[in-house]
């Protein structure tokens, strides 16, 4: 396929998947605290589609749009390092709710369940509430503001030029930090 061939459209995520410390603890958090129904809990004894033995539970929690947040409880291969909290810059899930007013409802619910959260923070185009799940995953509940469409249209118009300028500005810093740059990785 050459670069000018039209690719079939990728429309939405079916699911995003992460490791979990404990299936029941994860079910309680996502179903009882966040209100996402458990749609599937598959207890498997080999890696799906292979003959490789591995005991694990694969959980799927359904979002309002039919997409899923999924988890693997695989204690034979788990270490505590897998569940260390990481910055949202490294890994986070942002789940959209219907309005900025809904964030207060979620904040009150999380706090009632003893979950520390921060925000809502105003990012201009969205407002967001942040917290961690029991697996160390940074979660964000976000809502579009009335300025969402014009801000995103403006950002789309300047995205390519902004990316090029950033790449040029950061090249020397990345080299100095020993970070491999894509063109250097390909031997260019």
N, C-alpha and C positions, 0 to 999 in steps of 0.2 A: 504494500500500500504506500503510495507516495504522499507527500505532505499536502497535496491539493485534493486528495480524495476526501469526500465528505464522510465523516464518521457518523455512525448512528448516535443519536442523542443520549447522553447520560442524564437521567431525569432527576433522581433523588437517591438518597441513601436508603437501602433496604434496612441495614442495621450497621451500627458500629459495635465492636466487641472488645472486651477487656477481661483480664483475669480478675477473679474475686477471691477473697480470703475464705469466705464461707457462704454457701448458697442460701441458707436460711437468713443469715444476717443481711445479705444483699436483697433478698426478697422483701424482708421487713422494711428496709429503707426505701426501696423503689416503689413498692406497692402500698405499704401502710403509711409512709411519711409523704412521698411525692404523689401518690395516687395513680401510678402507672400499673395497669393490670398485668399480672403474670400470664403471658400468652403460651409459653411452652417451657417445660423443664425436662430436658432429655438426659437420662442417665445412660452413658455409653461406656463401653469397655475397650474400644479401639478407636484410633483416629479415624473419623468419618471418611469413607471412601478408600480406606487402606486396610491392611491386615496388621498394622502396627498397634500392639497392645498399649492401652492407656485408659485408666479409669478417670472419668470426668463427668460433670454435670454441665450442660449447656442451657442457660436461662435466657429467655427473651421477654422483655417488658415492652408493651405496646404504647406508643405515643398516639395522640389524637388523630394524626394524619395517616395512621397505618404503618408507620415505620417503627423500628425497634432499637432499643439499647440492649445489648446482649452481654453475657458474662460466661466465663469458663471457671468452674471450681475444679481444679486439678491438683489435689494435695500431694500426689506422688512427685510432682515437679515444682511445687511452690516453695519459695523461700520468703522470709520476711522482707527482704529487699524489694520484692515485687510490689509491696504495698506501702512503700515509703511515699510520703506526700511529696509531690513535685510542683514546681511553679506552673501556673497556667501557660507560661511561655513554652513549656515542654509538652504539656498535655492537658487539654480540658475539653469538656463537652458543653456546648451552648444549646439550650433548649428554649425555643420561643414560646411565649405565652401571648394572649390576645391584646393586652393593653398594659401601659405602665402602672395603672391602678392595681392590677393583679399581683404585682410584685409585693405589695404590702401584705396580701393574703398569704403568699408563700413565706415571706419573712416571719410572720407571726406563727405559722405552722411549724417551720423549721425550729424556731426558738422554743416552742412548746415541747418539741421532741428533743431538746438539749443539743441542737446542732448550731454551732457557731457559724455566723454568716456576716458578710460585710456588703455594704451598699444599701440601697440601690445607688449605683454610680451613674452619673449622666455622661454619656459618651457623645452627646449631640444627636446622632442618628438613632441610637438605642439607649435604654436605661437597663442596667444589669445588676442582679443580685448574685453574689458568689459564696460558695461553701464547698466542703469536701464530703465525699461519701465515705463509707467505712473501709473502702479499698484504697484510699489515698488519692482518688481521682478528683480533680478540681472540676466542679460543676458550676454552670452559669445559667440562671434563668433570665432571659432577656425579652424586652418588649420594644417594638418599633415606636419611635416618637413621630409626631406630625411632620417633622422635618426629614424623615427617612428617605422618601423618594427623591427630593431635590438634591440632598447631600450625596446619595449613592450615584445619581446621574452625573453630578459634577466630578465625583471621584473616578467613575468609569472613563470619563472623557480625558482625564489626565493620568490614568493608571500606567500606561506603557512608558510615557516620558518620565514619570516619577520613579518607576522601577529602574530605568536606565541610569538616571542621575544617582540614585541610591547605590547601585552596583559600582559605579565609577568612584563615588565618594568613599566607599567602604573597602575597596579592593586592597589598599595598602595595609589598613588595619587588620584585615583578615589574614593576610600573608604574615604580618608581624606576630599574630597570635597562633600561627602554625596551622591555620584552617585551610583545608584543601579547597581550591576553587574549581568549579565545574570544567572550565576550559583546560586547566592544568591536569585534572583527573583524566581527561580524554587524550592527553598527550598533545594537545594543540599548542 
